[in-house]
Amino acid sequence: MKLHKLNLKAATEGVWLTYGPQPEIEVKIAMYDNPRGKRWMRQRGQEIVSDLRAKGMPDAEVQDRLTCENLAENAILDWRNLDDDDGTPAVCEPETALRFLLDPARVEFKEWCLVRSTERRLFLEQEIASAEGNSSRASRGTLPLAPTSEQGPTPSPSTGTSPPRVSAPRSRIDRICDRIFGRSGTPSGTPVEADRAA
């Protein structure tokens, strides 16, 4: 049996995913710790951490802000059918993405982006090849597109309605941040830890 291999191009350039809570919206997501993100963290992380600490921000909030900044700069690459508060199409750029991620009223969007960008199976070569093959066969009418977890539950045959969607628990983002940053809240050698050591 062969070892799983990351599709490095997809990990950096992203894959299109249906935004689960609102299936009409699509977001192009890259892997959280892709090479571009790692370079950004080394180059900008220290500066961001120092600035936030100088303002008296607690470490937990510094960690959350650093995560959101990295997502906005390096993981959220594009979107479709996403409107701003005034109803006009939102342009996908880091500033707009960060505004959405930092908005407490849009915490579901932040959780979803973080979960998907750290879900490595989405960026495996065999997963991408399988998804492309299914899409190609479906477009020729030889394979119906089956509902996925992104598309939500299948409607009940008896009622024609879908079961109520249960949102991810609020603590999920904390668990994923722990996995990304380690038990202490930040990975070894990251700007927060280096700043504290200094």
RAUR-V916765 format. One record per residue. N is the residue number from 1. D_FIRST is the distance of its C-alpha to the first C-alpha in Angstrom with 1 decimal. Layout:
BEGIN
N;D_FIRST  N;D_FIRST
END
This chain:
BEGIN
1;0.0  2;3.8  3;6.6  4;9.2  5;12.2  6;15.8  7;18.0  8;20.7  9;23.3  10;22.9  11;22.9  12;26.2  13;27.8  14;26.9  15;25.9  16;28.5  17;28.5  18;31.1  19;33.1  20;32.8  21;36.3  22;37.9  23;35.7  24;38.1  25;37.1  26;34.0  27;32.9  28;30.8  29;28.8  30;27.0  31;24.9  32;27.4  33;26.4  34;25.9  35;27.4  36;30.7  37;31.0  38;30.4  39;33.1  40;35.4  41;35.0  42;36.0  43;38.9  44;40.4  45;39.2  46;41.8  47;44.6  48;43.7  49;43.5  50;46.8  51;48.6  52;47.5  53;48.5  54;51.8  55;52.5  56;51.9  57;48.7  58;46.9  59;43.5  60;41.8  61;43.3  62;42.4  63;38.8  64;38.9  65;40.8  66;38.4  67;35.4  68;37.4  69;38.5  70;35.0  71;33.8  72;36.9  73;36.6  74;32.9  75;30.9  76;33.3  77;33.6  78;35.4  79;36.4  80;38.1  81;40.9  82;41.5  83;45.2  84;47.2  85;49.8  86;52.5  87;50.5  88;49.9  89;46.4  90;44.9  91;43.9  92;40.5  93;41.3  94;40.5  95;44.0  96;43.7  97;40.2  98;41.4  99;44.4  100;42.4  101;40.0  102;43.0  103;45.0  104;45.0  105;45.6  106;42.3  107;40.1  108;37.9  109;37.0  110;36.3  111;34.0  112;32.1  113;31.6  114;30.5  115;28.0  116;26.5  117;26.5  118;24.6  119;22.0  120;19.1  121;17.0  122;19.7  123;18.9  124;15.2  125;14.7  126;13.0  127;15.8  128;18.5  129;17.5  130;17.5  131;20.8  132;22.3  133;21.5  134;23.0  135;26.0  136;26.6  137;26.6  138;28.8  139;31.2  140;31.7  141;32.5  142;29.6  143;27.8  144;29.6  145;28.5  146;27.6  147;29.0  148;26.7  149;27.4  150;29.0  151;31.3  152;32.5  153;32.9  154;33.7  155;37.5  156;38.8  157;40.0  158;43.1  159;44.3  160;42.6  161;42.1  162;39.0  163;38.7  164;39.9  165;37.3  166;36.8  167;36.5  168;34.2  169;36.0  170;37.8  171;36.1  172;32.6  173;33.5  174;34.6  175;31.3  176;29.3  177;31.9  178;31.4  179;27.7  180;28.4  181;31.4  182;30.7  183;32.9  184;36.1  185;35.7  186;34.7  187;31.9  188;32.7  189;34.7  190;35.3  191;38.8  192;40.0  193;39.2  194;40.6  195;43.7  196;44.2  197;43.9  198;46.5
END
